[in-house]
Amino acid sequence: MLKFIKGNLENIEGVEVYPIISLLIFFIFFTALFWWVFTAKKAHIKAVSNIPLEDSTITQKEIQL
């Protein structure tokens, strides 16, 4: 099966740039995520972690705000 894929890709000009672009996107995304995790404020992390434990009913008053 790899022969079929490799054979088709050899006929496309400039195809070698796509793996480089996908690697850069992958690296940049996880670097940014790593940076965000270590720079996030403890209060924000604590507030977000308590969301599943809070009451999920939304009142009309909260919607208007």
C-alpha positions in Angstrom: 0.0 0.0 0.0 2.9 2.4 0.7 4.0 2.0 -2.9 0.7 3.3 -4.2 0.9 6.4 -1.9 4.5 7.0 -2.5 4.1 6.7 -6.3 1.2 9.2 -6.3 3.1 11.7 -4.1 6.2 11.6 -6.3 4.2 13.0 -9.2 3.1 16.2 -7.2 5.4 19.2 -7.4 6.3 20.8 -4.1 4.8 18.0 -2.0 7.9 17.9 0.3 6.8 21.2 1.9 3.6 19.7 3.5 5.3 17.5 6.1 7.5 20.5 7.1 4.4 22.7 7.5 2.5 20.1 9.5 5.6 19.6 11.8 5.8 23.3 12.4 2.1 23.6 13.2 2.4 20.7 15.6 5.5 22.1 17.3 4.1 25.7 17.6 0.8 24.5 19.0 2.3 22.3 21.7 4.9 24.9 22.6 2.2 27.5 23.0 0.1 25.1 25.1 3.2 24.3 27.3 3.8 28.0 27.8 0.2 28.7 28.7 0.1 25.9 31.2 3.1 27.2 33.1 2.1 30.9 33.0 -1.6 30.4 33.9 -2.7 32.0 37.2 -3.5 29.6 40.0 -6.8 31.4 40.6 -7.9 30.8 37.0 -7.0 27.1 37.2 -8.9 26.7 40.5 -12.0 28.5 39.1 -12.0 26.4 35.9 -11.5 23.2 37.8 -14.6 23.9 40.0 -16.9 24.4 37.0 -18.1 20.8 36.8 -19.0 20.9 40.5 -21.2 24.0 40.3 -24.9 24.1 39.7 -25.5 24.0 36.0 -28.9 25.8 35.9 -28.7 29.2 34.4 -31.2 31.8 35.5 -32.7 34.4 33.3 -30.8 37.1 35.3 -27.4 35.5 34.4 -28.3 35.4 30.7 -29.0 39.1 30.6 -25.6 40.0 32.1 
